[in-house]
Amino acid sequence: MREYRFFQADVFTDRPFTGNPLAIFPEAEGLTTEEMQAIAKEMNLSETTFVLPPTDLKARFRLRIFTPASELPLAGHPVVGTCFVLAERRMIPLEEGTNRIFQECKAGVLPVDIVLRAGKVDEVVMTQSPPRFFAEYGDRALLAAAVGLPDGELLPSGLQAQVVSTAVPQLMVPAAALHQFSRIEIDPAAMRRVLRETDSDCFMIFTRECIHPEGTVHARMFAPGLGVAEDPATGSAAGALGAYLVKHGLVDARPTARIRVEQGYEMGRPSAIQVEVDADESGPTEVRVGGRAVEVIEGRLRF
């Protein structure tokens, strides 16, 4: 019988039982791809991470990220949560202040900044892949059917839905009013059609109306094709959303936009995701996503 230690953390929060749960296997050598996928399905969280020795000498470690259904090239809460727990347990050597390391993943070798204050990890900030923008999508009726809302609630002020990628292509869907978000009911057939027509696995609906005054946008994210009915905090989608907001002039980026994404409230798991977007005359150039985490479980998996 083989045994692997794992931790579970709640990410993009500093309170247990909120944020987005993540399973972390810090010593994953010896596991096959098929076993990692089976473990992620067994953990039944939106993502599970496996920490491996790097193949690039620049990187501190190599990270593989799995949903219950598939592997991802990059994702926000897995990187933030994994680095937070490894740093808290001093599996990553740190000094007081900001420590920059590099993590290797399927999206490449990317920087992660870990902030240590008074001996405690205060924040983890990941740099995502450069933003890419795909065709806009304006079928308001089908978008509305996918989330069970009146079509007049979507695409306000002439905005269009658009797929944006900072490693994972995700559909950004603007909506008018916060009070409608608690009424969302997914129509699986309409959702599948929207995602198929936009060549995306993720549907992120957002409004500029927020619960908290410090919020910039309030969002919900659905990824049924990845085995995630709804995600309470999605760092990759938040980064793509930040790039969308800057590109369409909804927030100012001279030279850096600072955005707070509220997510997970309708699931009873409130989350706060901090996004920074650098831009020049051509549009967004770099996206960084950060937040905190709290470890809630330590265990051992035997099989």
WOCORVEN-V635109 format. One record per residue. N is the residue number from 0. RES is the residue in one letter. SS is DSSP state (2 for helix, 1 for strand, 0 for the rest). NEAR is the number of other ideal C-beta (glycine too) atoms within 12 Angstrom. D_CENTER is the distance of its C-alpha to the mean C-alpha in Angstrom with 2 decimals. Layout:
BEGIN
[[N | RES | SS | NEAR | D_CENTER] [N | RES | SS | NEAR | D_CENTER]]
END
This chain:
BEGIN
[[0 | M | 0 | 7 | 34.04] [1 | R | 0 | 17 | 30.98] [2 | E | 1 | 14 | 28.87] [3 | Y | 1 | 28 | 25.43] [4 | R | 1 | 23 | 24.14] [5 | F | 1 | 34 | 20.65] [6 | F | 1 | 35 | 18.84] [7 | Q | 1 | 33 | 16.48] [8 | A | 1 | 46 | 14.49] [9 | D | 1 | 38 | 12.86] [10 | V | 1 | 54 | 9.89] [11 | F | 0 | 48 | 9.44] [12 | T | 0 | 34 | 13.07] [13 | D | 0 | 24 | 16.48] [14 | R | 0 | 19 | 18.10] [15 | P | 0 | 17 | 18.36] [16 | F | 0 | 21 | 17.59] [17 | T | 0 | 29 | 15.00] [18 | G | 0 | 43 | 11.23] [19 | N | 1 | 45 | 9.28] [20 | P | 1 | 38 | 11.72] [21 | L | 1 | 49 | 11.37] [22 | A | 1 | 44 | 14.49] [23 | I | 1 | 50 | 15.50] [24 | F | 1 | 41 | 18.64] [25 | P | 0 | 34 | 19.86] [26 | E | 0 | 24 | 22.95] [27 | A | 0 | 32 | 22.13] [28 | E | 0 | 18 | 25.07] [29 | G | 0 | 15 | 27.18] [30 | L | 0 | 27 | 24.63] [31 | T | 0 | 15 | 24.75] [32 | T | 2 | 17 | 21.98] [33 | E | 2 | 12 | 23.45] [34 | E | 2 | 23 | 23.48] [35 | M | 2 | 35 | 19.84] [36 | Q | 2 | 25 | 19.00] [37 | A | 2 | 20 | 21.55] [38 | I | 2 | 32 | 20.25] [39 | A | 2 | 39 | 16.68] [40 | K | 2 | 24 | 18.54] [41 | E | 2 | 21 | 20.72] [42 | M | 2 | 31 | 18.06] [43 | N | 0 | 20 | 16.71] [44 | L | 0 | 38 | 13.24] [45 | S | 0 | 50 | 10.06] [46 | E | 0 | 51 | 9.88] [47 | T | 1 | 47 | 12.70] [48 | T | 1 | 49 | 13.25] [49 | F | 1 | 40 | 16.68] [50 | V | 1 | 39 | 18.07] [51 | L | 1 | 29 | 20.92] [52 | P | 0 | 19 | 23.38] [53 | P | 0 | 20 | 22.47] [54 | T | 0 | 16 | 24.48] [55 | D | 0 | 17 | 24.18] [56 | L | 0 | 12 | 26.27] [57 | K | 0 | 17 | 24.10] [58 | A | 0 | 23 | 21.16] [59 | R | 0 | 32 | 21.25] [60 | F | 1 | 35 | 19.73] [61 | R | 1 | 28 | 18.18] [62 | L | 1 | 46 | 14.99] [63 | R | 1 | 41 | 14.66] [64 | I | 1 | 46 | 11.68] [65 | F | 1 | 41 | 12.77] [66 | T | 0 | 39 | 11.98] [67 | P | 0 | 29 | 15.34] [68 | A | 0 | 22 | 16.38] [69 | S | 0 | 26 | 15.31] [70 | E | 1 | 29 | 14.04] [71 | L | 1 | 44 | 11.10] [72 | P | 0 | 27 | 11.94] [73 | L | 0 | 42 | 8.77] [74 | A | 0 | 54 | 5.19] [75 | G | 2 | 58 | 3.72] [76 | H | 2 | 55 | 5.01] [77 | P | 2 | 54 | 7.65] [78 | V | 2 | 53 | 8.89] [79 | V | 2 | 56 | 9.15] [80 | G | 2 | 50 | 10.61] [81 | T | 2 | 49 | 12.81] [82 | C | 2 | 50 | 14.18] [83 | F | 2 | 44 | 14.84] [84 | V | 2 | 39 | 16.82] [85 | L | 2 | 36 | 18.59] [86 | A | 2 | 39 | 19.57] [87 | E | 2 | 28 | 20.78] [88 | R | 0 | 22 | 22.85] [89 | R | 0 | 17 | 24.11] [90 | M | 0 | 23 | 23.15] [91 | I | 0 | 29 | 22.15] [92 | P | 0 | 13 | 25.16] [93 | L | 0 | 29 | 24.56] [94 | E | 0 | 16 | 26.79] [95 | E | 0 | 14 | 26.77] [96 | G | 1 | 16 | 24.71] [97 | T | 1 | 21 | 21.93] [98 | N | 1 | 27 | 21.64] [99 | R | 1 | 24 | 20.13] [100 | I | 1 | 32 | 19.43] [101 | F | 1 | 27 | 18.25] [102 | Q | 1 | 41 | 16.14] [103 | E | 1 | 29 | 17.01] [104 | C | 1 | 42 | 14.75] [105 | K | 0 | 25 | 15.45] [106 | A | 0 | 31 | 14.18] [107 | G | 1 | 24 | 16.81] [108 | V | 1 | 24 | 17.60] [109 | L | 1 | 39 | 15.36] [110 | P | 1 | 28 | 16.05] [111 | V | 1 | 42 | 14.54] [112 | D | 1 | 32 | 16.46] [113 | I | 1 | 40 | 17.33] [114 | V | 1 | 28 | 19.44] [115 | L | 1 | 25 | 22.31] [116 | R | 1 | 17 | 24.52] [117 | A | 0 | 9 | 27.64] [118 | G | 0 | 14 | 26.63] [119 | K | 1 | 18 | 23.34] [120 | V | 1 | 38 | 19.77] [121 | D | 1 | 26 | 18.81] [122 | E | 1 | 32 | 15.46] [123 | V | 1 | 44 | 13.22] [124 | V | 1 | 36 | 12.10] [125 | M | 1 | 48 | 10.68] [126 | T | 1 | 37 | 12.06] [127 | Q | 0 | 46 | 10.36] [128 | S | 0 | 34 | 12.79] [129 | P | 0 | 27 | 15.12] [130 | P | 0 | 40 | 14.20] [131 | R | 1 | 26 | 16.18] [132 | F | 1 | 27 | 17.43] [133 | F | 1 | 24 | 19.07] [134 | A | 1 | 18 | 21.68] [135 | E | 1 | 24 | 21.52] [136 | Y | 1 | 32 | 22.07] [137 | G | 0 | 22 | 24.49] [138 | D | 0 | 23 | 25.51] [139 | R | 2 | 28 | 25.19] [140 | A | 2 | 21 | 27.10] [141 | L | 2 | 29 | 24.96] [142 | L | 2 | 41 | 21.67] [143 | A | 2 | 31 | 23.40] [144 | A | 2 | 25 | 24.69] [145 | A | 2 | 38 | 21.30] [146 | V | 2 | 38 | 20.27] [147 | G | 0 | 23 | 23.88] [148 | L | 0 | 32 | 24.42] [149 | P | 0 | 19 | 27.39] [150 | D | 2 | 23 | 26.87] [151 | G | 2 | 15 | 28.03] [152 | E | 2 | 28 | 24.87] [153 | L | 1 | 39 | 22.69] [154 | L | 0 | 31 | 22.81] [155 | P | 2 | 24 | 24.65] [156 | S | 2 | 14 | 26.57] [157 | G | 2 | 13 | 26.72] [158 | L | 0 | 27 | 23.00] [159 | Q | 0 | 27 | 21.83] [160 | A | 1 | 39 | 18.71] [161 | Q | 1 | 33 | 17.30] [162 | V | 1 | 34 | 15.05] [163 | V | 1 | 45 | 13.13] [164 | S | 1 | 35 | 11.60] [165 | T | 0 | 44 | 10.26] [166 | A | 0 | 35 | 10.69] [167 | V | 0 | 44 | 9.70] [168 | P | 1 | 33 | 11.86] [169 | Q | 1 | 50 | 10.60] [170 | L | 1 | 45 | 13.24] [171 | M | 1 | 48 | 13.30] [172 | V | 1 | 50 | 16.04] [173 | P | 1 | 35 | 17.84] [174 | A | 1 | 38 | 19.85] [175 | A | 0 | 26 | 22.71] [176 | A | 0 | 23 | 22.87] [177 | L | 2 | 26 | 20.88] [178 | H | 2 | 16 | 23.55] [179 | Q | 2 | 27 | 22.82] [180 | F | 2 | 34 | 19.30] [181 | S | 2 | 19 | 20.93] [182 | R | 2 | 19 | 23.06] [183 | I | 0 | 37 | 20.51] [184 | E | 0 | 21 | 21.70] [185 | I | 0 | 28 | 20.29] [186 | D | 0 | 22 | 23.01] [187 | P | 2 | 19 | 21.98] [188 | A | 2 | 14 | 24.44] [189 | A | 2 | 26 | 23.50] [190 | M | 2 | 34 | 19.75] [191 | R | 2 | 22 | 20.59] [192 | R | 2 | 22 | 22.88] [193 | V | 2 | 38 | 20.48] [194 | L | 2 | 32 | 17.86] [195 | R | 2 | 19 | 20.85] [196 | E | 2 | 22 | 22.38] [197 | T | 2 | 34 | 19.34] [198 | D | 0 | 18 | 18.51] [199 | S | 0 | 37 | 14.88] [200 | D | 0 | 35 | 13.15] [201 | C | 1 | 46 | 10.75] [202 | F | 1 | 49 | 12.35] [203 | M | 1 | 50 | 10.87] [204 | I | 1 | 44 | 13.90] [205 | F | 1 | 50 | 14.36] [206 | T | 1 | 39 | 17.44] [207 | R | 0 | 27 | 18.69] [208 | E | 0 | 23 | 20.46] [209 | C | 0 | 24 | 18.89] [210 | I | 0 | 25 | 19.98] [211 | H | 0 | 17 | 20.23] [212 | P | 0 | 9 | 22.15] [213 | E | 0 | 15 | 19.77] [214 | G | 0 | 27 | 16.95] [215 | T | 0 | 35 | 16.47] [216 | V | 1 | 39 | 14.74] [217 | H | 1 | 40 | 14.17] [218 | A | 1 | 52 | 11.83] [219 | R | 1 | 44 | 11.50] [220 | M | 1 | 50 | 9.55] [221 | F | 1 | 42 | 11.66] [222 | A | 1 | 36 | 11.58] [223 | P | 2 | 30 | 15.06] [224 | G | 2 | 29 | 15.78] [225 | L | 2 | 35 | 13.27] [226 | G | 0 | 27 | 14.82] [227 | V | 1 | 41 | 12.28] [228 | A | 1 | 24 | 14.39] [229 | E | 1 | 34 | 11.94] [230 | D | 1 | 48 | 8.65] [231 | P | 0 | 41 | 9.23] [232 | A | 0 | 49 | 6.04] [233 | T | 0 | 55 | 2.71] [234 | G | 2 | 57 | 2.19] [235 | S | 2 | 52 | 3.61] [236 | A | 2 | 56 | 5.19] [237 | A | 2 | 55 | 6.06] [238 | G | 2 | 53 | 7.49] [239 | A | 2 | 50 | 9.20] [240 | L | 2 | 55 | 10.39] [241 | G | 2 | 48 | 11.80] [242 | A | 2 | 45 | 13.60] [243 | Y | 2 | 47 | 14.92] [244 | L | 2 | 40 | 16.27] [245 | V | 2 | 37 | 18.02] [246 | K | 2 | 31 | 19.41] [247 | H | 0 | 32 | 20.89] [248 | G | 0 | 17 | 22.31] [249 | L | 0 | 26 | 20.64] [250 | V | 0 | 27 | 19.94] [251 | D | 0 | 16 | 22.10] [252 | A | 0 | 31 | 21.14] [253 | R | 0 | 14 | 24.44] [254 | P | 0 | 16 | 23.41] [255 | T | 1 | 22 | 20.00] [256 | A | 1 | 34 | 18.08] [257 | R | 1 | 27 | 16.50] [258 | I | 1 | 39 | 14.22] [259 | R | 1 | 32 | 13.14] [260 | V | 1 | 52 | 10.78] [261 | E | 1 | 41 | 12.10] [262 | Q | 1 | 47 | 10.49] [263 | G | 0 | 37 | 11.85] [264 | Y | 2 | 29 | 15.43] [265 | E | 2 | 29 | 16.94] [266 | M | 2 | 28 | 15.90] [267 | G | 0 | 13 | 17.54] [268 | R | 0 | 30 | 14.48] [269 | P | 0 | 28 | 14.02] [270 | S | 1 | 50 | 11.11] [271 | A | 1 | 43 | 11.18] [272 | I | 1 | 52 | 8.68] [273 | Q | 1 | 37 | 10.94] [274 | V | 1 | 51 | 10.76] [275 | E | 1 | 36 | 13.79] [276 | V | 1 | 42 | 15.11] [277 | D | 1 | 26 | 18.41] [278 | A | 1 | 27 | 20.69] [279 | D | 1 | 15 | 24.24] [280 | E | 0 | 9 | 26.72] [281 | S | 0 | 13 | 24.99] [282 | G | 1 | 24 | 21.60] [283 | P | 1 | 39 | 18.23] [284 | T | 1 | 26 | 18.56] [285 | E | 1 | 30 | 15.82] [286 | V | 1 | 47 | 12.34] [287 | R | 1 | 40 | 11.28] [288 | V | 1 | 51 | 8.48] [289 | G | 1 | 42 | 9.92] [290 | G | 1 | 45 | 10.88] [291 | R | 0 | 37 | 12.93] [292 | A | 1 | 45 | 13.29] [293 | V | 1 | 30 | 16.38] [294 | E | 1 | 31 | 17.89] [295 | V | 1 | 27 | 19.50] [296 | I | 1 | 22 | 20.91] [297 | E | 1 | 18 | 22.75] [298 | G | 1 | 18 | 24.33] [299 | R | 1 | 16 | 25.86] [300 | L | 1 | 29 | 25.44] [301 | R | 1 | 12 | 28.77] [302 | F | 0 | 13 | 29.67]]
END
